[in-house]
């Protein structure tokens, strides 16, 4: 079976369209390629809006609040001081206490993962530091 994309007007196999229960034929109007392109353009154009929604939902922060924290940390990870532009994925992640929700600061992906793997435990972090200090040759 085939279907015509309403954007590029190409006639394509129905497998080239995402499913969409709200349409009569159960398929999106745009082909997967056009849909991906449209989505990418929207994301690039609306990055601040997307981030604002994401931070507000997860942490109760606006994108502007994130900017204030970032500026207070000189745009660097609070632990290793890597600049956000040199961090993996080019961002610093919001570090927060999973029990209280209190925001502690912004961390690069490596530091955020490390303290997460150490269960956000100051005792385990201290033991890890002591281990590294005593095991150096």
N, C-alpha and C positions, 0 to 999 in steps of 0.2 A: 504494500500500500504506500501511497505517496501523499504528500501535503506540501502546500506552498507557504514559505516563510513570508510573513507580512512586511518584513523589513528589507531583506535582500531579494525577495521575489523569486528565489530559486525553488524548483520543485525537487523535494528531497524525500528519502525514505522516512517513514514515521519514526524509525529508531533514531533519527537525527533531531528529534524534538523531546524535551522533557515532558513528563506527565503533569497534567493539571486537571484536577477533578472538577473545577468550576467551568470548564469549557464543554461545549456540546460533544466534541470528539475525544475529550479526555487528554488533549495534548496542548502544550503552550502554543501561542501564536508565532513566537519567534523560534528559529532553529537554535540548536545548542551553541553554535558559533556566534550568532548575532546576540543571543541572550548573554553569553559570557562577555562579549565586547561591551554591551550596554551596561552590564553590571560593573565591569571594571571602570568604565568612564564615570559612572555615578559615584562609586567608592572614592575615586581620586578627587572628584569635585566636592564631595561632602565629607571629607575626612574629619574635619573639626566637629561636625554634627554627629557623625558616627561615634567618635571618641567621647564626646560629651555624653551621649546616651549610655555608652558602655561604662564609663567611669561613674556616672550617676547611679546606674542600676547596681553595679557591683560594690561600690565603695562610698556612695553618697557624695562624690566629688564632681565638680564641673571640670571641663577641660581647662578653664582658667585657673581653678584651684590646683590642678596638676602642674600647670605652668609656674605657679608661685612656688610650689615645692621644688620643682626642677631648678628654678632660679636660685632658691636658697641653698641648693646643693651644688651650685656652679655647673649645672648640667652634667653632673658626674654621679656614678654609683656611690651610694653611702658607705659601701664597704671597701671596694677595690679602687675607687676613683676613676674608673674608665669613663671617658666622655661618651654621652649617649650616641653620638654620631659614629663612634667606633665600636659600640656594643653590638652583640649579635642582634640581628633584625632591626638595628638602628633605634631601639627604644629602651627605656628603663621601665621596669614593672613596679606597680604599686605593691609594696610589702606591707602586710597588715597582720595583726594578731587574729588567728582564726577563732579564738574564743570570744574576745571582746569586740572585734571589728576595728579596733583602733589602728590608724595608719601610722606606720613607723618611719616610712621614707620610700625612696625609689631605689631599686636595685637592678643591676644587669641580670640577664638570664642565668648566668653561671652562679652568681652569689645568691640569687633568689632560690634556685634549685638546691644549692648546697645547704642553706639553712632549713629548707623544707625537708630535705632528706635527713637532716639532724633533728627533725621533729620540732623545730622552733625552740629547742631546749638550750638555754644558756649553759647548763651543766655539760651537755654533750658537745657544744661548741668549744667550751673551755677544755674539756678532755681531749678533743681533737687537736686543739692548739698545743696542749702540753705534749701530746704524743708526737707531733711533728717536731717540736723543739728538742725533745729528748732522743729522738731517733735519727737526728742528723749526724752524719759522720764527718 
